[in-house]
Amino acid sequence: MNDNQVAPEFSGDDIIVCREVHKWFGEFHVLRGISLSVKRQEVVVIFGPSGSGKSTFIRNLNRLEDHQRGTLS
């Protein structure tokens, strides 16, 4: 997380919680400390430029790929 980012607040109502998730492909650091919480019935959009890690993050959430550091629950 960068100095100007605010960490999400986590509560017992969260159905998806990601904390400081990191993923590398060799030397390429794709996911850099991603933290996110999603509550029941909440809609979340993940967007960004090509190659920014959107699909990799979703594959990690779906457990189709393993992350190297952090927690997903």
N, CA, C and O atoms as a GROMACS GRO file, in nm:
protein
  292
    1MET      N    1   0.084  -0.117   0.000
    1MET     CA    2   0.000   0.000   0.000
    1MET      C    3   0.089   0.124   0.000
    1MET      O    4   0.189   0.130   0.072
    2ASN      N    5   0.053   0.222  -0.081
    2ASN     CA    6   0.128   0.346  -0.086
    2ASN      C    7   0.095   0.433   0.033
    2ASN      O    8  -0.005   0.409   0.102
    3ASP      N    9   0.178   0.534   0.060
    3ASP     CA   10   0.155   0.623   0.173
    3ASP      C   11   0.023   0.700   0.162
    3ASP      O   12  -0.036   0.734   0.264
    4ASN      N   13  -0.023   0.726   0.039
    4ASN     CA   14  -0.144   0.805   0.022
    4ASN      C   15  -0.271   0.720   0.016
    4ASN      O   16  -0.380   0.775   0.002
    5GLN      N   17  -0.259   0.587   0.027
    5GLN     CA   18  -0.375   0.499   0.025
    5GLN      C   19  -0.424   0.476   0.167
    5GLN      O   20  -0.346   0.475   0.262
    6VAL      N   21  -0.554   0.457   0.179
    6VAL     CA   22  -0.616   0.429   0.309
    6VAL      C   23  -0.652   0.282   0.313
    6VAL      O   24  -0.714   0.231   0.220
    7ALA      N   25  -0.614   0.213   0.418
    7ALA     CA   26  -0.646   0.071   0.433
    7ALA      C   27  -0.796   0.055   0.454
    7ALA      O   28  -0.856   0.132   0.530
    8PRO      N   29  -0.857  -0.044   0.387
    8PRO     CA   30  -1.000  -0.065   0.407
    8PRO      C   31  -1.028  -0.113   0.548
    8PRO      O   32  -0.945  -0.180   0.610
    9GLU      N   33  -1.144  -0.078   0.597
    9GLU     CA   34  -1.184  -0.126   0.729
    9GLU      C   35  -1.252  -0.262   0.712
    9GLU      O   36  -1.334  -0.279   0.622
   10PHE      N   37  -1.217  -0.357   0.797
   10PHE     CA   38  -1.274  -0.491   0.789
   10PHE      C   39  -1.372  -0.508   0.904
   10PHE      O   40  -1.347  -0.463   1.016
   11SER      N   41  -1.484  -0.575   0.875
   11SER     CA   42  -1.584  -0.598   0.979
   11SER      C   43  -1.635  -0.740   0.968
   11SER      O   44  -1.598  -0.813   0.876
   12GLY      N   45  -1.719  -0.779   1.061
   12GLY     CA   46  -1.778  -0.912   1.060
   12GLY      C   47  -1.877  -0.932   0.946
   12GLY      O   48  -1.917  -1.045   0.919
   13ASP      N   49  -1.918  -0.824   0.879
   13ASP     CA   50  -2.013  -0.833   0.768
   13ASP      C   51  -1.945  -0.864   0.635
   13ASP      O   52  -2.014  -0.883   0.534
   14ASP      N   53  -1.813  -0.870   0.632
   14ASP     CA   54  -1.739  -0.893   0.509
   14ASP      C   55  -1.751  -1.039   0.466
   14ASP      O   56  -1.738  -1.130   0.547
   15ILE      N   57  -1.776  -1.061   0.334
   15ILE     CA   58  -1.780  -1.197   0.282
   15ILE      C   59  -1.652  -1.231   0.206
   15ILE      O   60  -1.620  -1.349   0.187
   16ILE      N   61  -1.579  -1.130   0.162
   16ILE     CA   62  -1.447  -1.148   0.099
   16ILE      C   63  -1.352  -1.050   0.166
   16ILE      O   64  -1.381  -0.931   0.175
   17VAL      N   65  -1.239  -1.101   0.212
   17VAL     CA   66  -1.138  -1.014   0.274
   17VAL      C   67  -1.002  -1.051   0.215
   17VAL      O   68  -0.959  -1.166   0.222
   18CYS      N   69  -0.936  -0.952   0.158
   18CYS     CA   70  -0.800  -0.968   0.104
   18CYS      C   71  -0.711  -0.871   0.180
   18CYS      O   72  -0.742  -0.753   0.191
   19ARG      N   73  -0.600  -0.921   0.230
   19ARG     CA   74  -0.507  -0.836   0.304
   19ARG      C   75  -0.367  -0.852   0.249
   19ARG      O   76  -0.309  -0.961   0.251
   20GLU      N   77  -0.312  -0.740   0.200
   20GLU     CA   78  -0.173  -0.734   0.155
   20GLU      C   79  -0.138  -0.850   0.062
   20GLU      O   80  -0.038  -0.919   0.084
   21VAL      N   81  -0.218  -0.873  -0.041
   21VAL     CA   82  -0.196  -0.984  -0.135
   21VAL      C   83  -0.088  -0.946  -0.236
   21VAL      O   84  -0.092  -0.839  -0.298
   22HIS      N   85   0.009  -1.036  -0.251
   22HIS     CA   86   0.119  -1.017  -0.345
   22HIS      C   87   0.127  -1.139  -0.435
   22HIS      O   88   0.102  -1.252  -0.392
   23LYS      N   89   0.162  -1.115  -0.562
   23LYS     CA   90   0.180  -1.222  -0.660
   23LYS      C   91   0.293  -1.182  -0.755
   23LYS      O   92   0.296  -1.070  -0.805
   24TRP      N   93   0.383  -1.275  -0.778
   24TRP     CA   94   0.493  -1.254  -0.872
   24TRP      C   95   0.486  -1.360  -0.982
   24TRP      O   96   0.444  -1.473  -0.958
   25PHE      N   97   0.527  -1.321  -1.100
   25PHE     CA   98   0.556  -1.414  -1.209
   25PHE      C   99   0.704  -1.397  -1.236
   25PHE      O  100   0.743  -1.306  -1.309
   26GLY      N  101   0.785  -1.483  -1.179
   26GLY     CA  102   0.930  -1.466  -1.188
   26GLY      C  103   0.970  -1.338  -1.118
   26GLY      O  104   0.943  -1.321  -0.999
   27GLU      N  105   1.035  -1.248  -1.190
   27GLU     CA  106   1.078  -1.119  -1.134
   27GLU      C  107   0.968  -1.013  -1.140
   27GLU      O  108   0.980  -0.907  -1.078
   28PHE      N  109   0.860  -1.041  -1.215
   28PHE     CA  110   0.754  -0.942  -1.236
   28PHE      C  111   0.654  -0.945  -1.120
   28PHE      O  112   0.585  -1.045  -1.100
   29HIS      N  113   0.648  -0.837  -1.044
   29HIS     CA  114   0.561  -0.824  -0.926
   29HIS      C  115   0.424  -0.772  -0.972
   29HIS      O  116   0.406  -0.652  -0.990
   30VAL      N  117   0.329  -0.863  -0.992
   30VAL     CA  118   0.200  -0.830  -1.052
   30VAL      C  119   0.107  -0.764  -0.951
   30VAL      O  120   0.054  -0.656  -0.977
   31LEU      N  121   0.087  -0.827  -0.837
   31LEU     CA  122  -0.001  -0.773  -0.733
   31LEU      C  123   0.085  -0.724  -0.618
   31LEU      O  124   0.164  -0.801  -0.562
   32ARG      N  125   0.069  -0.599  -0.583
   32ARG     CA  126   0.155  -0.536  -0.483
   32ARG      C  127   0.075  -0.488  -0.362
   32ARG      O  128   0.035  -0.372  -0.356
   33GLY      N  129   0.052  -0.577  -0.268
   33GLY     CA  130  -0.012  -0.538  -0.144
   33GLY      C  131  -0.158  -0.498  -0.158
   33GLY      O  132  -0.200  -0.396  -0.104
   34ILE      N  133  -0.236  -0.577  -0.230
   34ILE     CA  134  -0.377  -0.547  -0.252
   34ILE      C  135  -0.457  -0.582  -0.128
   34ILE      O  136  -0.451  -0.694  -0.078
   35SER      N  137  -0.533  -0.483  -0.077
   35SER     CA  138  -0.624  -0.505   0.036
   35SER      C  139  -0.763  -0.463  -0.007
   35SER      O  140  -0.782  -0.358  -0.068
   36LEU      N  141  -0.862  -0.548   0.026
   36LEU     CA  142  -0.998  -0.525  -0.020
   36LEU      C  143  -1.094  -0.599   0.072
   36LEU      O  144  -1.063  -0.709   0.118
   37SER      N  145  -1.208  -0.540   0.099
   37SER     CA  146  -1.315  -0.613   0.167
   37SER      C  147  -1.444  -0.591   0.090
   37SER      O  148  -1.469  -0.482   0.039
   38VAL      N  149  -1.525  -0.695   0.082
   38VAL     CA  150  -1.653  -0.689   0.012
   38VAL      C  151  -1.760  -0.740   0.107
   38VAL      O  152  -1.747  -0.848   0.165
   39LYS      N  153  -1.865  -0.663   0.122
   39LYS     CA  154  -1.977  -0.700   0.207
   39LYS      C  155  -2.086  -0.769   0.124
   39LYS      O  156  -2.090  -0.752   0.002
   40ARG      N  157  -2.172  -0.845   0.189
   40ARG     CA  158  -2.283  -0.912   0.123
   40ARG      C  159  -2.366  -0.810   0.045
   40ARG      O  160  -2.397  -0.703   0.096
   41GLN      N  161  -2.402  -0.843  -0.078
   41GLN     CA  162  -2.481  -0.763  -0.172
   41GLN      C  163  -2.409  -0.638  -0.223
   41GLN      O  164  -2.470  -0.556  -0.292
   42GLU      N  165  -2.284  -0.622  -0.190
   42GLU     CA  166  -2.207  -0.509  -0.241
   42GLU      C  167  -2.156  -0.543  -0.382
   42GLU      O  168  -2.117  -0.657  -0.408
   43VAL      N  169  -2.155  -0.446  -0.470
   43VAL     CA  170  -2.104  -0.463  -0.606
   43VAL      C  171  -1.968  -0.395  -0.615
   43VAL      O  172  -1.952  -0.279  -0.576
   44VAL      N  173  -1.870  -0.468  -0.668
   44VAL     CA  174  -1.734  -0.415  -0.680
   44VAL      C  175  -1.691  -0.424  -0.826
   44VAL      O  176  -1.716  -0.524  -0.893
   45VAL      N  177  -1.628  -0.319  -0.875
   45VAL     CA  178  -1.576  -0.316  -1.011
   45VAL      C  179  -1.424  -0.306  -1.002
   45VAL      O  180  -1.370  -0.223  -0.929
   46ILE      N  181  -1.356  -0.392  -1.076
   46ILE     CA  182  -1.210  -0.389  -1.082
   46ILE      C  183  -1.173  -0.344  -1.223
   46ILE      O  184  -1.204  -0.413  -1.320
   47PHE      N  185  -1.106  -0.229  -1.234
   47PHE     CA  186  -1.071  -0.178  -1.365
   47PHE      C  187  -0.929  -0.122  -1.363
   47PHE      O  188  -0.875  -0.088  -1.258
   48GLY      N  189  -0.871  -0.113  -1.480
   48GLY     CA  190  -0.737  -0.059  -1.496
   48GLY      C  191  -0.685  -0.090  -1.634
   48GLY      O  192  -0.752  -0.160  -1.711
   49PRO      N  193  -0.567  -0.041  -1.666
   49PRO     CA  194  -0.511  -0.063  -1.799
   49PRO      C  195  -0.471  -0.209  -1.820
   49PRO      O  196  -0.456  -0.286  -1.725
   50SER      N  197  -0.454  -0.244  -1.946
   50SER     CA  198  -0.408  -0.377  -1.982
   50SER      C  199  -0.276  -0.408  -1.911
   50SER      O  200  -0.185  -0.325  -1.909
   51GLY      N  201  -0.267  -0.527  -1.853
   51GLY     CA  202  -0.144  -0.569  -1.786
   51GLY      C  203  -0.130  -0.522  -1.644
   51GLY      O  204  -0.023  -0.537  -1.585
   52SER      N  205  -0.235  -0.464  -1.586
   52SER     CA  206  -0.224  -0.411  -1.450
   52SER      C  207  -0.254  -0.512  -1.341
   52SER      O  208  -0.240  -0.480  -1.223
   53GLY      N  209  -0.296  -0.635  -1.376
   53GLY     CA  210  -0.317  -0.739  -1.276
   53GLY      C  211  -0.462  -0.769  -1.243
   53GLY      O  212  -0.488  -0.843  -1.148
   54LYS      N  213  -0.557  -0.715  -1.317
   54LYS     CA  214  -0.699  -0.737  -1.289
   54LYS      C  215  -0.735  -0.885  -1.294
   54LYS      O  216  -0.791  -0.939  -1.198
   55SER      N  217  -0.703  -0.951  -1.404
   55SER     CA  218  -0.736  -1.093  -1.421
   55SER      C  219  -0.660  -1.179  -1.321
   55SER      O  220  -0.715  -1.276  -1.268
   56THR      N  221  -0.537  -1.145  -1.295
   56THR     CA  222  -0.458  -1.220  -1.196
   56THR      C  223  -0.522  -1.211  -1.059
   56THR      O  224  -0.532  -1.311  -0.988
   57PHE      N  225  -0.567  -1.092  -1.020
   57PHE     CA  226  -0.633  -1.075  -0.891
   57PHE      C  227  -0.760  -1.158  -0.883
   57PHE      O  228  -0.784  -1.224  -0.782
   58ILE      N  229  -0.841  -1.156  -0.988
   58ILE     CA  230  -0.965  -1.233  -0.989
   58ILE      C  231  -0.936  -1.383  -0.985
   58ILE      O  232  -1.005  -1.456  -0.915
   59ARG      N  233  -0.834  -1.429  -1.058
   59ARG     CA  234  -0.796  -1.571  -1.053
   59ARG      C  235  -0.748  -1.610  -0.913
   59ARG      O  236  -0.770  -1.724  -0.870
   60ASN      N  237  -0.684  -1.518  -0.842
   60ASN     CA  238  -0.644  -1.545  -0.704
   60ASN      C  239  -0.766  -1.554  -0.614
   60ASN      O  240  -0.774  -1.641  -0.528
   61LEU      N  241  -0.862  -1.463  -0.632
   61LEU     CA  242  -0.985  -1.468  -0.552
   61LEU      C  243  -1.060  -1.599  -0.572
   61LEU      O  244  -1.114  -1.655  -0.477
   62ASN      N  245  -1.064  -1.647  -0.697
   62ASN     CA  246  -1.133  -1.772  -0.730
   62ASN      C  247  -1.051  -1.896  -0.698
   62ASN      O  248  -1.096  -2.008  -0.720
   63ARG      N  249  -0.930  -1.877  -0.646
   63ARG     CA  250  -0.837  -1.986  -0.612
   63ARG      C  251  -0.793  -2.065  -0.733
   63ARG      O  252  -0.756  -2.182  -0.721
   64LEU      N  253  -0.796  -2.002  -0.852
   64LEU     CA  254  -0.745  -2.066  -0.972
   64LEU      C  255  -0.593  -2.053  -0.980
   64LEU      O  256  -0.527  -2.130  -1.050
   65GLU      N  257  -0.539  -1.956  -0.908
   65GLU     CA  258  -0.394  -1.937  -0.895
   65GLU      C  259  -0.363  -1.910  -0.749
   65GLU      O  260  -0.447  -1.861  -0.674
   66ASP      N  261  -0.242  -1.942  -0.710
   66ASP     CA  262  -0.197  -1.915  -0.574
   66ASP      C  263  -0.126  -1.782  -0.566
   66ASP      O  264  -0.053  -1.744  -0.659
   67HIS      N  265  -0.146  -1.710  -0.457
   67HIS     CA  266  -0.070  -1.588  -0.431
   67HIS      C  267   0.049  -1.626  -0.344
   67HIS      O  268   0.048  -1.731  -0.280
   68GLN      N  269   0.152  -1.542  -0.342
   68GLN     CA  270   0.272  -1.574  -0.265
   68GLN      C  271   0.274  -1.513  -0.125
   68GLN      O  272   0.342  -1.566  -0.036
   69ARG      N  273   0.202  -1.405  -0.105
   69ARG     CA  274   0.206  -1.339   0.027
   69ARG      C  275   0.072  -1.272   0.052
   69ARG      O  276   0.005  -1.228  -0.042
   70GLY      N  277   0.033  -1.264   0.177
   70GLY     CA  278  -0.093  -1.202   0.215
   70GLY      C  279  -0.199  -1.308   0.245
   70GLY      O  280  -0.170  -1.427   0.246
   71THR      N  281  -0.322  -1.261   0.270
   71THR     CA  282  -0.430  -1.354   0.303
   71THR      C  283  -0.555  -1.324   0.220
   71THR      O  284  -0.586  -1.208   0.190
   72LEU      N  285  -0.624  -1.430   0.184
   72LEU     CA  286  -0.753  -1.423   0.117
   72LEU      C  287  -0.851  -1.507   0.198
   72LEU      O  288  -0.824  -1.623   0.228
   73SER      N  289  -0.964  -1.449   0.233
   73SER     CA  290  -1.065  -1.529   0.304
   73SER      C  291  -1.202  -1.478   0.269
   73SER      O  292  -1.302  -1.531   0.317
   0.00000   0.00000   0.00000
